Amino acid sequence: MKRKLRLFAAAFSLMLLMSGCSISEIDELYSLPQPPKGYLQLQELIDAEIKAGSEYSAPTAGSLRQSVQLVDLDGDGTNEALAFLRNKDKQPEICIYHRVDGNYALAARITGDGTAVGRVEYADIDGDGISEILTSWEVNSDMRLLKAYSIKDWSTSVILTASCVDFQIGDLNSDGVLDILALNLELSGGHVDMFLLDSQKNVIQKTVKLSSSLKTADRFRMANIADGIPAVFVEGSFTDNGSSFLLTDIIVCSDGELRNITMDSAEGDSYTQRQYPVYCTDIDGNGSLDVPFAEKLKSPPVGVAEYYIFDWYTYDLNGKSELCASTYHCYTDGWYFTLPAEWRDNLTVRRESTLSGERAIVLSADEGSGETADLLTIYTLTDENRSDRAKLDGRFILISSGTVIYAAEINTDSNHQTYEAEKRDIINRFHLISSEWITGAL
């Protein structure tokens, strides 16, 4: 046996020699992957800041919240590294490391105001091919100080300072250069400011008022309205005579000026006031953000729950609205259904949950005099036998999502050819409710 093992070892060694592999190379095959040397050297530079008394302090708002961010600021095709720290004096700092010949070196340092960085964005707002660094420094719980820093030739200078609650970047005036949009909410009235640079790189500020009832904001984001026109959406809730409301202000740039296209100039408030707290979304997937209005449905006498239809409207540049979809949202089970137009005006809804692991929503037509005709039943199946229950006579699967299967049953009579077309239509109208990746939430 020992002789066989020695022969095997000798043969294995010969194979390694014939293949040109050394024992050390074989060891490397089984070692853990190592980060590139450039990043190890970058880590050493950041570690030196930590040893000097700094600590990591990542941005607290927006989508860029990493403590170390890689971005090509100067447009040379190589990423700079930005480390977000709080120094030994508890001041927020941004250390910018530029890479030359494969090695990083500290190129610039920005020391900020307040206690932390709120939002950070990178944008070439002056059109010189070099991105400016835009930050909102957290001065206190109610105010942030917006600053835009030029880093040309790695010499930092402030080209813009303004107070704000939050800011966004986007090409609101469609001139090919990114603009800065700042949100301010004050007791005297909120407003949105747009900052842009002219050909001499002077800062130009334009302002538009928000609804007088809007004292706080829940959403602030850039999106499109009809025809792909860029706009700013500001949404917030308020209370009037003990009732809670939600409203949306939509800001556009037209003929070089900012306009609030949903503002009722006589009332000083948006036309979009509504009581049901649902925020704007692109409900029909056409690239524009739509505003929802809820209408309570008639319920069967035995039902105590309240059900709503949502009518979704898209707005054009002049503030004219157009209905783009009507939906029923079942938040309990996590789905919504886009209603056929002929169902909209006489729809009723009821819930049936008589079996364990099976919940059903029945959409019916109100035929008057208390009579209803069932149109569609949508099932949420969660038990271990959900696959079998989804295949019961008359049912078909809408979506299978992990431990949940959504199925439906058409309750109207139809021939085979009509049924198959209706089935495909029902599947296309059914959607899961999912959280937006970019909500603009404050």
C-alpha positions in Angstrom: 0.0 0.0 0.0 2.8 2.4 0.9 4.6 1.6 -2.3 1.4 2.6 -4.3 1.2 5.9 -2.4 4.8 6.7 -3.2 4.2 5.9 -6.9 1.1 8.1 -6.9 3.0 11.0 -5.3 5.8 10.7 -7.8 3.4 10.6 -10.7 1.5 13.7 -9.4 4.8 15.6 -9.0 5.8 14.7 -12.6 2.5 15.9 -13.8 3.1 19.3 -12.1 6.5 19.6 -13.6 5.2 18.7 -17.1 2.5 21.3 -16.8 5.0 24.0 -15.7 3.2 24.5 -12.3 5.2 24.9 -9.1 4.0 23.9 -5.6 3.7 27.6 -4.7 1.5 28.3 -7.7 -0.7 25.4 -6.6 -1.0 27.0 -3.2 -2.1 30.2 -4.8 -5.0 28.4 -6.5 -6.5 27.6 -3.1 -5.8 31.0 -1.4 -8.5 33.5 -0.9 -8.8 36.2 -3.6 -7.0 39.4 -2.7 -8.1 43.0 -3.5 -6.1 44.9 -6.1 -2.9 46.5 -4.7 -4.3 50.0 -5.5 -7.2 49.5 -3.2 -5.0 48.2 -0.4 -2.8 51.3 -0.8 -6.0 53.4 -0.7 -7.1 51.7 2.5 -3.7 52.5 4.1 -4.3 56.2 3.3 -7.8 56.1 4.9 -6.5 54.1 7.9 -3.9 56.9 8.5 -6.9 59.4 8.8 -8.6 57.0 11.2 -5.4 56.7 13.3 -5.2 60.5 13.5 -8.6 60.6 15.2 -11.1 60.5 12.3 -14.0 58.1 12.0 -16.3 57.0 9.1 -19.4 59.2 8.7 -21.4 58.2 5.7 -24.0 60.5 4.1 -27.4 60.2 5.7 -29.7 60.9 2.8 -30.1 60.1 -0.9 -29.0 57.0 -2.8 -25.2 57.5 -2.3 -24.7 56.5 1.3 -21.4 54.6 1.2 -18.5 55.7 3.4 -16.1 55.3 0.5 -17.3 56.2 -3.0 -15.6 55.7 -6.3 -16.5 58.3 -9.1 -14.7 59.7 -12.1 -14.7 63.4 -11.2 -12.3 64.8 -13.7 -13.5 62.7 -16.7 -10.1 61.0 -17.4 -11.7 57.5 -17.2 -10.2 56.6 -13.8 -12.2 56.8 -10.7 -11.3 59.0 -7.8 -12.0 57.8 -4.3 -13.9 59.9 -1.8 -13.9 59.0 1.9 -16.6 60.5 4.1 -15.3 61.0 7.6 -15.7 62.9 10.9 -12.4 64.3 12.1 -11.1 64.5 15.6 -12.8 67.8 16.1 -16.1 66.2 15.1 -16.3 68.1 11.9 -17.5 66.2 8.8 -14.9 65.9 6.1 -14.6 64.5 2.6 -11.1 63.3 1.6 -10.6 63.1 -2.2 -8.0 60.7 -3.4 -6.7 61.0 -7.0 -5.1 58.0 -8.7 -1.8 58.5 -10.7 0.3 55.7 -12.1 -1.8 53.2 -10.2 -1.4 54.8 -6.8 -3.8 57.0 -4.8 -2.8 60.2 -3.2 -4.8 62.8 -1.2 -5.7 65.5 -3.8 -8.1 67.6 -1.8 -9.9 67.8 1.5 -13.3 69.4 2.1 -14.3 70.3 5.7 -18.0 70.9 6.1 -20.4 72.7 8.3 -22.7 71.1 10.9 -22.5 67.6 12.1 -22.7 65.3 9.0 -23.3 65.1 5.3 -26.9 64.8 4.3 -27.1 64.1 0.6 -24.1 64.0 -1.8 -24.3 64.2 -5.6 -21.8 64.6 -8.4 -22.7 66.8 -11.4 -21.0 68.9 -14.1 -23.2 72.0 -13.5 -20.9 74.5 -15.4 -20.3 72.3 -18.5 -16.5 72.2 -18.2 -16.3 68.4 -18.2 -15.4 68.2 -14.5 -18.0 67.2 -12.0 -18.7 69.4 -9.0 -19.3 67.9 -5.6 -22.7 68.9 -4.2 -23.4 68.3 -0.5 -26.1 69.2 2.0 -24.4 69.7 5.4 -26.6 68.9 8.4 -26.6 72.1 10.5 -29.5 71.0 12.7 -32.6 68.8 12.5 -34.6 71.4 10.5 -32.0 72.9 8.2 -29.2 71.8 5.8 -26.7 74.0 4.1 -26.3 73.2 0.4 -22.9 73.8 -1.1 -21.4 73.1 -4.5 -17.7 72.7 -4.7 -15.5 73.1 -7.7 -12.4 70.8 -7.7 -10.8 72.1 -10.9 -7.0 71.5 -10.7 -7.7 69.8 -7.3 -8.2 73.2 -5.7 -11.6 73.3 -3.9 -13.7 76.4 -4.1 -17.4 77.0 -3.2 -19.4 78.2 -6.2 -22.8 78.0 -4.5 -24.2 78.2 -1.0 -27.9 78.0 -0.1 -30.1 76.7 2.7 -32.5 73.9 2.0 -34.4 71.0 3.4 -33.1 68.8 0.6 -31.9 69.1 -3.0 -32.0 67.2 -6.2 -30.2 67.5 -9.5 -31.7 67.2 -13.0 -32.0 69.0 -16.3 -35.3 70.8 -15.6 -35.0 73.4 -18.4 -33.8 70.8 -20.9 -30.7 72.6 -22.0 -28.4 69.6 -21.6 -26.8 70.8 -18.4 -27.8 69.6 -14.9 -29.6 72.1 -12.7 -29.8 72.1 -8.9 -33.3 72.1 -7.3 -33.5 73.0 -3.6 -36.5 72.5 -1.4 -37.3 75.0 1.4 -40.1 74.9 3.8 -40.7 77.9 6.0 -43.6 79.2 8.2 -44.1 82.0 5.7 -44.4 79.5 2.9 -42.4 76.9 1.1 -40.6 77.3 -2.2 -38.4 75.5 -4.7 -35.2 77.2 -5.9 -33.5 76.3 -9.2 -29.8 77.2 -9.5 -27.9 77.2 -12.8 -24.8 78.8 -14.2 -24.7 81.2 -17.1 -22.0 81.4 -19.7 -19.8 83.5 -17.4 -20.4 80.9 -14.6 -22.4 83.3 -12.6 -25.1 81.6 -10.4 -28.7 82.4 -11.5 -31.5 81.6 -9.0 -35.1 81.1 -10.0 -37.9 80.5 -7.4 -41.5 79.3 -7.3 -43.9 79.1 -4.4 -45.4 75.8 -3.1 -48.9 75.3 -1.7 -49.6 77.4 1.4 -50.9 74.3 3.2 -47.6 72.4 2.7 -45.6 72.8 5.9 -43.7 69.5 5.7 -42.7 67.3 2.8 -42.7 63.5 2.6 -41.5 63.2 -1.0 -39.2 65.5 -3.2 -38.0 64.1 -6.5 -37.4 64.7 -10.2 -39.6 62.8 -12.6 -41.4 63.3 -15.9 -44.9 64.5 -16.6 -46.8 63.9 -20.0 -44.7 64.0 -23.2 -41.5 63.2 -21.2 -41.3 66.8 -19.8 -39.0 66.9 -16.7 -40.7 68.2 -13.5 -40.2 68.4 -9.7 -42.7 66.6 -7.5 -43.2 67.8 -3.9 -45.7 65.8 -1.8 -46.7 66.3 1.8 -49.5 65.8 4.3 -51.4 68.4 6.3 -54.4 68.6 8.7 -57.4 70.8 8.1 -60.4 70.8 10.6 -59.2 67.5 12.1 -59.0 65.7 8.7 -55.7 64.6 7.2 -54.9 65.5 3.6 -52.1 64.8 1.1 -51.2 67.1 -1.8 -48.8 67.2 -4.7 -47.1 70.3 -6.1 -45.6 69.8 -9.7 -43.0 72.3 -10.7 -41.8 72.8 -14.4 -39.5 75.2 -16.2 -41.3 76.8 -19.1 -39.9 79.7 -21.1 -37.1 80.0 -18.7 -39.3 80.4 -15.6 -40.5 78.1 -12.9 -44.2 77.3 -12.7 -46.3 75.4 -10.2 -48.7 73.8 -12.7 -51.0 72.3 -10.0 -51.4 75.5 -8.1 -54.8 77.1 -7.7 -53.7 80.8 -7.7 -56.9 82.0 -6.0 -56.7 79.5 -3.1 -52.9 79.3 -3.0 -53.0 75.5 -2.8 -52.7 72.6 -5.2 -55.6 71.1 -7.0 -54.4 67.7 -6.0 -55.5 67.7 -2.4 -56.8 64.2 -1.4 -57.5 62.4 1.8 -56.3 58.9 1.0 -52.5 58.8 1.7 -51.1 57.3 -1.6 -48.1 58.9 -3.3 -47.5 59.5 -7.0 -46.1 56.6 -9.1 -45.8 55.7 -12.7 -48.8 53.4 -12.6 -49.0 52.6 -16.4 -45.3 52.3 -17.0 -45.1 55.0 -19.6 -42.3 57.0 -17.9 -44.4 59.8 -16.4 -45.4 60.1 -12.7 -49.1 59.9 -12.1 -51.2 61.4 -9.3 -53.8 59.2 -7.5 -57.3 60.2 -6.3 -59.3 57.7 -4.2 -63.0 57.0 -4.4 -64.8 54.9 -1.9 -66.7 51.9 -3.4 -70.1 50.6 -2.5 -69.7 47.5 -0.3 -72.2 44.7 0.3 -74.5 45.2 3.3 -72.7 42.4 5.2 -69.3 44.0 4.7 -67.8 46.5 7.2 -64.5 47.1 5.4 -64.0 50.2 3.2 -62.7 49.6 -0.3 -61.4 52.2 -2.8 -60.7 52.7 -6.4 -57.7 54.8 -7.4 -58.0 57.0 -10.4 -54.5 58.0 -11.7 -54.0 61.2 -13.6 -51.1 62.4 -15.6 -50.4 66.2 -16.1 -49.2 68.1 -19.1 -47.1 71.3 -19.2 -50.1 73.5 -18.8 -51.5 71.6 -15.7 -54.2 69.9 -17.6 -54.9 66.4 -16.2 -55.9 63.2 -18.1 -57.1 59.9 -16.6 -54.5 57.2 -17.5 -55.6 54.3 -15.3 -58.0 53.1 -12.6 -56.9 50.5 -10.1 -58.0 48.5 -7.1 -55.2 48.1 -4.6 -55.2 45.2 -2.1 -52.6 46.3 0.4 -53.3 43.5 2.8 -52.2 40.9 0.2 -49.7 43.0 -1.6 -51.2 43.4 -5.1 -53.1 45.7 -7.4 -55.3 45.2 -10.4 -55.8 47.7 -13.3 -59.5 47.8 -14.0 -61.0 47.6 -17.5 -62.8 50.8 -18.3 -66.2 49.2 -18.3 -65.8 48.0 -14.7 -64.9 51.4 -13.3 -68.3 53.0 -12.5 -70.2 50.1 -11.0 -67.5 48.0 -9.2 -68.0 46.6 -5.7 -65.5 44.5 -3.7 -65.8 41.9 -1.0 -63.4 39.7 0.8 -63.8 36.0 1.4 -61.4 34.1 3.8 -63.2 30.9 4.9 -60.2 28.5 4.3 -56.9 28.5 6.1 -54.1 29.7 3.8 -56.6 31.0 1.2 -57.8 34.6 1.0 -60.0 35.8 -1.8 -61.1 39.2 -3.1 -64.2 39.2 -5.3 -64.6 42.0 -7.8 -68.3 42.4 -8.8 -70.6 44.6 -10.8 -73.3 46.5 -9.0 -76.6 45.8 -10.9 -78.8 47.9 -8.7 -81.4 47.0 -6.1 -78.7 45.4 -4.0 -77.9 42.8 -6.7 -74.3 42.1 -7.8 -72.8 40.0 -10.5 -69.3 38.5 -9.7 -66.7 39.3 -12.4 -63.4 38.0 -11.0 -62.0 36.4 -7.9 -58.3 36.8 -7.0 -56.9 34.3 -4.5 -53.8 34.7 -2.3 -52.6 31.1 -1.4 -50.1 30.5 1.3 -50.5 26.9 2.6 -48.3 24.0 1.6 -51.0 22.8 -0.8 -51.1 26.2 -2.6 -49.9 24.7 -5.9 -52.8 22.2 -5.8 -55.4 24.9 -4.8 -54.1 27.1 -7.6 -55.1 24.4 -10.1 -58.6 23.8 -9.0 -61.2 23.9 -11.7 -61.6 27.4 -13.2 -58.5 28.8 -11.6 -55.3 29.9 -13.2 -52.0 31.3 -11.8 -51.3 35.0 -12.0 -47.9 35.1 -10.2 -46.0 32.6 -8.2 -43.9 34.5 -5.7 -41.8 32.5 -3.3 -44.1 31.0 -0.6 -47.2 32.8 -2.1 -49.2 31.9 -5.2 -51.7 34.4 -6.6 -54.4 32.8 -8.7 -57.6 34.0 -10.3 -61.0 32.7 -11.5 -63.1 34.4 -14.1 -66.7 34.4 -12.9 -68.4 35.3 -16.1 -69.5 32.8 -18.8 -67.5 32.8 -22.0 -66.6 30.3 -24.7 -63.1 28.8 -25.0 -61.7 31.3 -27.4 -63.0 34.3 -25.5 -61.9 32.8 -22.2 -58.3 32.5 -23.2 -58.2 36.1 -24.4 -59.8 37.2 -21.1 -57.3 35.1 -19.1 -54.3 36.7 -20.8 -55.8 40.2 -20.2 -56.3 39.4 -16.5 -52.7 38.2 -16.1 -51.4 41.4 -17.7 -53.6 43.6 -15.4 -52.4 42.0 -12.2 -49.3 43.4 -10.5 -47.5 43.0 -7.1 -47.1 46.1 -5.0 -43.4 46.8 -4.6 -41.4 49.5 -3.0 -39.9 52.0 -5.4 -36.1 52.0 -5.5 -36.0 55.8 -5.7 -39.0 57.3 -3.8 -37.6 60.8 -3.1 -38.6 60.2 0.5 -37.3 62.7 3.0 
